[in-house]
Amino acid sequence: MLRRDPFALALGYTRTMMGFLLFRPFPRRISMIGLGGGSLAKYCYRHLPDTTIAAVEINPDVIALRDRFHVPRDDGRFTVVCADGAQYVNVPGHRPDVLLVDGFNADGLPARLGSDAFYEACRRRLSEDGVLVANLVTDEPDFHRYLRSLREVFAGAVALAPSEGSPHNVTVFAWKGTGGLPSHTAMLDRACALQARHAVNLHATATRIEYGKGLNWDRRGQGG
């Protein structure tokens, strides 16, 4: 967190994750698995004022620090939920348009947040044209297994972008509905339309998504 601007996205990979705006620029509901320092939650709360947001965090000690990290208080459109994200996505009744998954702990990504069952539950919970956005790390031993699961569960409707500012983080976008990945031109046009509202360099993210289409992700990983 930047102390001088606690609502800014200080880490590049979080700015890349905001690339969901190129798919769903005005989501009605966002769910987040993993609160951490609250960067994405704070940004979405401030810059998407018409969006209802639920941030799910398994560790109550993390939630206890919310005031120090300027995480907003719960209100009519923002809620922090203390729960296991792998279980939360199985709770009926919430249908987010965007589901952000960034649930790392000190040991990496918990296996339950990268399983087939988890991704299947995520897809079921998304709205009919919803988007899943996952932060993955290519030098984790299970990276390729997570990627295979995402591709299978979402029937290939998956795009990967190298995350800004990191040699190993990759942002995965997976979507429901019949529409495919927007063209690079369409994404750049949308980035231009959103630039006055969002200072997260969506143009660069659109280009990262396009660049990611040409990479052989199956060859990336530890030592690759």
DRENGU-185189 format. One record per residue (C-alpha): residue in one letter; y, x, z; residue number from 1. Coordinates in steps of 0.02 Angstrom, whole numbers, padded with zeros to 5 digits. Layout:
<rovos>
{vexvex = A&y = Y&x = X&z = Z&zakol = NUM}
...
</rovos>
This chain:
<rovos>
{vexvex = M&y = 00000&x = 00000&z = 00000&zakol = 1}
{vexvex = L&y = 00176&x = 00058&z = -00039&zakol = 2}
{vexvex = R&y = 00276&x = 00035&z = 00121&zakol = 3}
{vexvex = R&y = 00436&x = 00013&z = 00022&zakol = 4}
{vexvex = D&y = 00356&x = -00124&z = -00084&zakol = 5}
{vexvex = P&y = 00202&x = -00197&z = 00004&zakol = 6}
{vexvex = F&y = 00176&x = -00330&z = -00130&zakol = 7}
{vexvex = A&y = 00162&x = -00203&z = -00272&zakol = 8}
{vexvex = L&y = -00007&x = -00148&z = -00342&zakol = 9}
{vexvex = A&y = -00011&x = 00036&z = -00291&zakol = 10}
{vexvex = L&y = -00183&x = 00074&z = -00364&zakol = 11}
{vexvex = G&y = -00211&x = 00077&z = -00551&zakol = 12}
{vexvex = Y&y = -00379&x = -00011&z = -00548&zakol = 13}
{vexvex = T&y = -00300&x = -00163&z = -00465&zakol = 14}
{vexvex = R&y = -00173&x = -00172&z = -00605&zakol = 15}
{vexvex = T&y = -00314&x = -00169&z = -00731&zakol = 16}
{vexvex = M&y = -00403&x = -00309&z = -00638&zakol = 17}
{vexvex = M&y = -00248&x = -00416&z = -00663&zakol = 18}
{vexvex = G&y = -00297&x = -00413&z = -00846&zakol = 19}
{vexvex = F&y = -00377&x = -00583&z = -00814&zakol = 20}
{vexvex = L&y = -00203&x = -00648&z = -00856&zakol = 21}
{vexvex = L&y = -00242&x = -00606&z = -01037&zakol = 22}
{vexvex = F&y = -00382&x = -00736&z = -01026&zakol = 23}
{vexvex = R&y = -00311&x = -00860&z = -00901&zakol = 24}
{vexvex = P&y = -00122&x = -00836&z = -00883&zakol = 25}
{vexvex = F&y = -00097&x = -00985&z = -00767&zakol = 26}
{vexvex = P&y = -00253&x = -01007&z = -00660&zakol = 27}
{vexvex = R&y = -00258&x = -01156&z = -00543&zakol = 28}
{vexvex = R&y = -00378&x = -01076&z = -00420&zakol = 29}
{vexvex = I&y = -00424&x = -00895&z = -00382&zakol = 30}
{vexvex = S&y = -00563&x = -00836&z = -00265&zakol = 31}
{vexvex = M&y = -00575&x = -00655&z = -00211&zakol = 32}
{vexvex = I&y = -00726&x = -00567&z = -00137&zakol = 33}
{vexvex = G&y = -00657&x = -00425&z = -00031&zakol = 34}
{vexvex = L&y = -00486&x = -00422&z = 00052&zakol = 35}
{vexvex = G&y = -00463&x = -00239&z = 00099&zakol = 36}
{vexvex = G&y = -00278&x = -00203&z = 00114&zakol = 37}
{vexvex = G&y = -00241&x = -00365&z = 00024&zakol = 38}
{vexvex = S&y = -00160&x = -00291&z = -00132&zakol = 39}
{vexvex = L&y = -00227&x = -00418&z = -00257&zakol = 40}
{vexvex = A&y = -00208&x = -00562&z = -00135&zakol = 41}
{vexvex = K&y = -00026&x = -00519&z = -00102&zakol = 42}
{vexvex = Y&y = 00016&x = -00494&z = -00285&zakol = 43}
{vexvex = C&y = -00064&x = -00658&z = -00339&zakol = 44}
{vexvex = Y&y = 00018&x = -00752&z = -00195&zakol = 45}
{vexvex = R&y = 00190&x = -00692&z = -00244&zakol = 46}
{vexvex = H&y = 00179&x = -00695&z = -00434&zakol = 47}
{vexvex = L&y = 00067&x = -00848&z = -00461&zakol = 48}
{vexvex = P&y = 00158&x = -00977&z = -00355&zakol = 49}
{vexvex = D&y = 00063&x = -01125&z = -00427&zakol = 50}
{vexvex = T&y = -00109&x = -01051&z = -00391&zakol = 51}
{vexvex = T&y = -00221&x = -01088&z = -00243&zakol = 52}
{vexvex = I&y = -00300&x = -00927&z = -00176&zakol = 53}
{vexvex = A&y = -00450&x = -00896&z = -00061&zakol = 54}
{vexvex = A&y = -00486&x = -00717&z = -00007&zakol = 55}
{vexvex = V&y = -00659&x = -00689&z = 00067&zakol = 56}
{vexvex = E&y = -00687&x = -00541&z = 00184&zakol = 57}
{vexvex = I&y = -00846&x = -00506&z = 00281&zakol = 58}
{vexvex = N&y = -00770&x = -00386&z = 00409&zakol = 59}
{vexvex = P&y = -00664&x = -00470&z = 00545&zakol = 60}
{vexvex = D&y = -00588&x = -00301&z = 00588&zakol = 61}
{vexvex = V&y = -00512&x = -00293&z = 00414&zakol = 62}
{vexvex = I&y = -00441&x = -00468&z = 00433&zakol = 63}
{vexvex = A&y = -00368&x = -00419&z = 00602&zakol = 64}
{vexvex = L&y = -00255&x = -00295&z = 00511&zakol = 65}
{vexvex = R&y = -00181&x = -00423&z = 00393&zakol = 66}
{vexvex = D&y = -00010&x = -00424&z = 00476&zakol = 67}
{vexvex = R&y = 00005&x = -00235&z = 00466&zakol = 68}
{vexvex = F&y = -00030&x = -00246&z = 00280&zakol = 69}
{vexvex = H&y = 00090&x = -00393&z = 00254&zakol = 70}
{vexvex = V&y = -00050&x = -00510&z = 00200&zakol = 71}
{vexvex = P&y = 00027&x = -00686&z = 00200&zakol = 72}
{vexvex = R&y = -00016&x = -00811&z = 00334&zakol = 73}
{vexvex = D&y = -00135&x = -00950&z = 00286&zakol = 74}
{vexvex = D&y = -00045&x = -01099&z = 00213&zakol = 75}
{vexvex = G&y = -00073&x = -01242&z = 00093&zakol = 76}
{vexvex = R&y = -00118&x = -01129&z = -00052&zakol = 77}
{vexvex = F&y = -00178&x = -00967&z = 00028&zakol = 78}
{vexvex = T&y = -00328&x = -00942&z = 00143&zakol = 79}
{vexvex = V&y = -00421&x = -00791&z = 00210&zakol = 80}
{vexvex = V&y = -00603&x = -00834&z = 00245&zakol = 81}
{vexvex = C&y = -00715&x = -00727&z = 00356&zakol = 82}
{vexvex = A&y = -00882&x = -00740&z = 00268&zakol = 83}
{vexvex = D&y = -01012&x = -00646&z = 00167&zakol = 84}
{vexvex = G&y = -00954&x = -00658&z = -00014&zakol = 85}
{vexvex = A&y = -01134&x = -00664&z = -00075&zakol = 86}
{vexvex = Q&y = -01158&x = -00824&z = 00026&zakol = 87}
{vexvex = Y&y = -00985&x = -00894&z = -00008&zakol = 88}
{vexvex = V&y = -01014&x = -00911&z = -00194&zakol = 89}
{vexvex = N&y = -01161&x = -01025&z = -00156&zakol = 90}
{vexvex = V&y = -01053&x = -01148&z = -00057&zakol = 91}
{vexvex = P&y = -01023&x = -01303&z = -00163&zakol = 92}
{vexvex = G&y = -00853&x = -01380&z = -00192&zakol = 93}
{vexvex = H&y = -00744&x = -01236&z = -00251&zakol = 94}
{vexvex = R&y = -00727&x = -01202&z = -00438&zakol = 95}
{vexvex = P&y = -00609&x = -01055&z = -00464&zakol = 96}
{vexvex = D&y = -00536&x = -01018&z = -00634&zakol = 97}
{vexvex = V&y = -00538&x = -00833&z = -00587&zakol = 98}
{vexvex = L&y = -00660&x = -00745&z = -00470&zakol = 99}
{vexvex = L&y = -00613&x = -00567&z = -00421&zakol = 100}
{vexvex = V&y = -00751&x = -00458&z = -00348&zakol = 101}
{vexvex = D&y = -00698&x = -00297&z = -00261&zakol = 102}
{vexvex = G&y = -00811&x = -00292&z = -00110&zakol = 103}
{vexvex = F&y = -00840&x = -00107&z = -00083&zakol = 104}
{vexvex = N&y = -00873&x = -00032&z = 00089&zakol = 105}
{vexvex = A&y = -00890&x = 00149&z = 00147&zakol = 106}
{vexvex = D&y = -01061&x = 00160&z = 00063&zakol = 107}
{vexvex = G&y = -01009&x = 00087&z = -00104&zakol = 108}
{vexvex = L&y = -01044&x = -00085&z = -00176&zakol = 109}
{vexvex = P&y = -01167&x = -00183&z = -00067&zakol = 110}
{vexvex = A&y = -01323&x = -00222&z = -00168&zakol = 111}
{vexvex = R&y = -01305&x = -00408&z = -00133&zakol = 112}
{vexvex = L&y = -01138&x = -00408&z = -00228&zakol = 113}
{vexvex = G&y = -01222&x = -00338&z = -00383&zakol = 114}
{vexvex = S&y = -01384&x = -00437&z = -00390&zakol = 115}
{vexvex = D&y = -01439&x = -00558&z = -00525&zakol = 116}
{vexvex = A&y = -01433&x = -00698&z = -00396&zakol = 117}
{vexvex = F&y = -01254&x = -00657&z = -00350&zakol = 118}
{vexvex = Y&y = -01192&x = -00652&z = -00530&zakol = 119}
{vexvex = E&y = -01286&x = -00813&z = -00570&zakol = 120}
{vexvex = A&y = -01202&x = -00897&z = -00421&zakol = 121}
{vexvex = C&y = -01033&x = -00831&z = -00478&zakol = 122}
{vexvex = R&y = -01058&x = -00904&z = -00651&zakol = 123}
{vexvex = R&y = -01110&x = -01073&z = -00581&zakol = 124}
{vexvex = R&y = -00957&x = -01080&z = -00468&zakol = 125}
{vexvex = L&y = -00830&x = -01036&z = -00602&zakol = 126}
{vexvex = S&y = -00737&x = -01176&z = -00689&zakol = 127}
{vexvex = E&y = -00795&x = -01217&z = -00865&zakol = 128}
{vexvex = D&y = -00684&x = -01084&z = -00944&zakol = 129}
{vexvex = G&y = -00674&x = -00970&z = -00791&zakol = 130}
{vexvex = V&y = -00671&x = -00780&z = -00787&zakol = 131}
{vexvex = L&y = -00761&x = -00660&z = -00671&zakol = 132}
{vexvex = V&y = -00674&x = -00493&z = -00642&zakol = 133}
{vexvex = A&y = -00775&x = -00356&z = -00558&zakol = 134}
{vexvex = N&y = -00726&x = -00181&z = -00505&zakol = 135}
{vexvex = L&y = -00873&x = -00062&z = -00535&zakol = 136}
{vexvex = V&y = -00891&x = 00126&z = -00521&zakol = 137}
{vexvex = T&y = -00984&x = 00219&z = -00658&zakol = 138}
{vexvex = D&y = -01047&x = 00360&z = -00545&zakol = 139}
{vexvex = E&y = -01139&x = 00240&z = -00430&zakol = 140}
{vexvex = P&y = -01329&x = 00250&z = -00454&zakol = 141}
{vexvex = D&y = -01344&x = 00062&z = -00487&zakol = 142}
{vexvex = F&y = -01199&x = 00046&z = -00609&zakol = 143}
{vexvex = H&y = -01311&x = 00016&z = -00760&zakol = 144}
{vexvex = R&y = -01415&x = -00112&z = -00666&zakol = 145}
{vexvex = Y&y = -01258&x = -00209&z = -00619&zakol = 146}
{vexvex = L&y = -01198&x = -00202&z = -00798&zakol = 147}
{vexvex = R&y = -01365&x = -00263&z = -00866&zakol = 148}
{vexvex = S&y = -01363&x = -00408&z = -00744&zakol = 149}
{vexvex = L&y = -01187&x = -00459&z = -00795&zakol = 150}
{vexvex = R&y = -01229&x = -00454&z = -00979&zakol = 151}
{vexvex = E&y = -01387&x = -00556&z = -00954&zakol = 152}
{vexvex = V&y = -01309&x = -00687&z = -00840&zakol = 153}
{vexvex = F&y = -01156&x = -00710&z = -00951&zakol = 154}
{vexvex = A&y = -01256&x = -00701&z = -01113&zakol = 155}
{vexvex = G&y = -01158&x = -00552&z = -01176&zakol = 156}
{vexvex = A&y = -00986&x = -00629&z = -01144&zakol = 157}
{vexvex = V&y = -00931&x = -00469&z = -01059&zakol = 158}
{vexvex = A&y = -00793&x = -00342&z = -01093&zakol = 159}
{vexvex = L&y = -00765&x = -00177&z = -01002&zakol = 160}
{vexvex = A&y = -00604&x = -00080&z = -00982&zakol = 161}
{vexvex = P&y = -00582&x = 00094&z = -00908&zakol = 162}
{vexvex = S&y = -00475&x = 00064&z = -00755&zakol = 163}
{vexvex = E&y = -00301&x = 00139&z = -00748&zakol = 164}
{vexvex = G&y = -00286&x = 00297&z = -00645&zakol = 165}
{vexvex = S&y = -00471&x = 00325&z = -00613&zakol = 166}
{vexvex = P&y = -00605&x = 00424&z = -00708&zakol = 167}
{vexvex = H&y = -00746&x = 00318&z = -00635&zakol = 168}
{vexvex = N&y = -00683&x = 00142&z = -00600&zakol = 169}
{vexvex = V&y = -00715&x = 00014&z = -00735&zakol = 170}
{vexvex = T&y = -00652&x = -00165&z = -00739&zakol = 171}
{vexvex = V&y = -00778&x = -00292&z = -00804&zakol = 172}
{vexvex = F&y = -00720&x = -00460&z = -00874&zakol = 173}
{vexvex = A&y = -00854&x = -00593&z = -00897&zakol = 174}
{vexvex = W&y = -00816&x = -00770&z = -00951&zakol = 175}
{vexvex = K&y = -00886&x = -00943&z = -00973&zakol = 176}
{vexvex = G&y = -00848&x = -01064&z = -01111&zakol = 177}
{vexvex = T&y = -00869&x = -01053&z = -01299&zakol = 178}
{vexvex = G&y = -00720&x = -00940&z = -01336&zakol = 179}
{vexvex = G&y = -00752&x = -00757&z = -01367&zakol = 180}
{vexvex = L&y = -00648&x = -00606&z = -01322&zakol = 181}
{vexvex = P&y = -00470&x = -00628&z = -01387&zakol = 182}
{vexvex = S&y = -00420&x = -00508&z = -01525&zakol = 183}
{vexvex = H&y = -00316&x = -00357&z = -01479&zakol = 184}
{vexvex = T&y = -00167&x = -00435&z = -01568&zakol = 185}
{vexvex = A&y = -00187&x = -00598&z = -01472&zakol = 186}
{vexvex = M&y = -00197&x = -00503&z = -01307&zakol = 187}
{vexvex = L&y = -00042&x = -00401&z = -01349&zakol = 188}
{vexvex = D&y = 00052&x = -00561&z = -01392&zakol = 189}
{vexvex = R&y = 00002&x = -00637&z = -01227&zakol = 190}
{vexvex = A&y = 00052&x = -00479&z = -01134&zakol = 191}
{vexvex = C&y = 00223&x = -00488&z = -01216&zakol = 192}
{vexvex = A&y = 00242&x = -00670&z = -01163&zakol = 193}
{vexvex = L&y = 00198&x = -00626&z = -00983&zakol = 194}
{vexvex = Q&y = 00293&x = -00463&z = -00962&zakol = 195}
{vexvex = A&y = 00447&x = -00544&z = -00884&zakol = 196}
{vexvex = R&y = 00337&x = -00623&z = -00750&zakol = 197}
{vexvex = H&y = 00212&x = -00483&z = -00720&zakol = 198}
{vexvex = A&y = 00258&x = -00299&z = -00706&zakol = 199}
{vexvex = V&y = 00078&x = -00235&z = -00714&zakol = 200}
{vexvex = N&y = 00081&x = -00168&z = -00893&zakol = 201}
{vexvex = L&y = -00032&x = -00296&z = -00972&zakol = 202}
{vexvex = H&y = -00003&x = -00212&z = -01140&zakol = 203}
{vexvex = A&y = -00094&x = -00059&z = -01076&zakol = 204}
{vexvex = T&y = -00235&x = -00166&z = -01007&zakol = 205}
{vexvex = A&y = -00255&x = -00254&z = -01174&zakol = 206}
{vexvex = T&y = -00272&x = -00084&z = -01257&zakol = 207}
{vexvex = R&y = -00396&x = -00028&z = -01122&zakol = 208}
{vexvex = I&y = -00504&x = -00180&z = -01158&zakol = 209}
{vexvex = E&y = -00497&x = -00145&z = -01345&zakol = 210}
{vexvex = Y&y = -00538&x = 00039&z = -01315&zakol = 211}
{vexvex = G&y = -00684&x = -00011&z = -01203&zakol = 212}
{vexvex = K&y = -00763&x = -00105&z = -01348&zakol = 213}
{vexvex = G&y = -00794&x = 00060&z = -01436&zakol = 214}
{vexvex = L&y = -00874&x = 00151&z = -01288&zakol = 215}
{vexvex = N&y = -01060&x = 00166&z = -01259&zakol = 216}
{vexvex = W&y = -01065&x = 00109&z = -01078&zakol = 217}
{vexvex = D&y = -01253&x = 00128&z = -01072&zakol = 218}
{vexvex = R&y = -01228&x = 00317&z = -01081&zakol = 219}
{vexvex = R&y = -01098&x = 00322&z = -00944&zakol = 220}
{vexvex = G&y = -01141&x = 00355&z = -00764&zakol = 221}
{vexvex = Q&y = -01185&x = 00498&z = -00652&zakol = 222}
{vexvex = G&y = -01156&x = 00655&z = -00750&zakol = 223}
{vexvex = G&y = -01110&x = 00555&z = -00907&zakol = 224}
</rovos>
